[in-house]
Amino acid sequence: MAVPYPTQLPPAVHPQTVDIAGSAWPTYKLEAVAAGVVTCLILALITGSPQIAVLAAAAVAALRWIVALVTR
């Protein structure tokens, strides 16, 4: 069975990326990291507990990352 190869491929959809040290990072990953860092710093100042701050910041970053993957 012969399958013809398309002569024109549809344009690939590339997420917006930022070049960091020669690697292309999608912007949603950088947004997740930034949200995690900001959350960690704010909660560390408010609660005084680094454990709570780190766990909550990890949850915020993971949630942002997953939401971006699902909505893409």
Protein Blocks (a to p, Z undefined) as FASTA:
>chain_A
ZZdddfbdcdddddddddeehiacdfklmmmmmmmmmmmmmmmmmnopaklmmmmmmmmm
mmmmmmmmmmZZ
